[in-house]
Amino acid sequence: MALAAVLWWQVERWGSGSSSDGEQSAASATSGLTMYPPGERAEAPDLEGRTLDGAEFSLDELVGHVVVINVWGSWCAPCRAETPDLVRVAGETSDRGVRFVGIDTRDNLAAAKAFAAKFRVPYPSVFDPDGQALLAFQSVVPIAAVPSTVVVDADGNVAARVIGRVTYATLSGLIDDVDGGSGGTDDEGGAR
């Protein structure tokens, strides 16, 4: 299966995130792909704040959905490279109930809005100019790791993370693994 080959390559390249005794390896703690088995997933940190358009956002509103959280900044070249893949996966998985949210960190509002418009980002991003929202995620991703992507399962637990640029194939595969390929449903039928 192609997905398995891509994930195997990522794990081999970056480390599986686990040593033989189940503890995270030092290498995977700072880069690459880490997947967490269902019984070993920690609760996702709280994420609240105002989005780029000024709306209030709380991750608690998305419990029951698989959620992809992407840390980005308009100043970040790898963020520009990965955003088309994120937008594509968000569009392909919204009918399955998968939700996306960004954390736009250490940025200015005008540049962030221009970035989101240029790439036609269909999901909200919490505006985090001083890094406080990202600080809440320091147990999951290093605060200097931009971009980073975290996949949260429908129970609100961290299922996987990618430190660095995420690809379409990797993100699609992670979502399929986390929600079993079907995902939850949304009464509104679209991205929030």
Stockholm file with secondary structure:
# STOCKHOLM 1.0

chainA/1-192         MALAAVLWWQVERWGSGSSSDGEQSAASATSGLTMYPPGERAEAPDLEGRTLDGAEFSLDELVGHVVVINVWGSWCAPCRAETPDLVRVAGETSDRGVRFVGIDTRDNLAAAKAFAAKFRVPYPSVFDPDGQALLAFQSVVPIAAVPSTVVVDADGNVAARVIGRVTYATLSGLIDDVDGGSGGTDDEGGAR
#=GR chainA/1-192 SS CHHHHHHHHHHHHHCCSCCTTSCCCTTTTTSEEEECCGGGCCBCCCCEEEBTTSCEEEGGGGTTSCEEEEEECTTCHHHHHHHHHHHHHHHHHGGGTCEEEEEEESCCHHHHHHHHHHTTCCSCEEEETTSHHHHTTTTTSCTTCCSEEEEECTTSBEEEEEESCCCHHHHHHHHHHHHTTTCCCCTTCSCC
#=GC SS_cons         CHHHHHHHHHHHHHCCSCCTTSCCCTTTTTSEEEECCGGGCCBCCCCEEEBTTSCEEEGGGGTTSCEEEEEECTTCHHHHHHHHHHHHHHHHHGGGTCEEEEEEESCCHHHHHHHHHHTTCCSCEEEETTSHHHHTTTTTSCTTCCSEEEEECTTSBEEEEEESCCCHHHHHHHHHHHHTTTCCCCTTCSCC
//
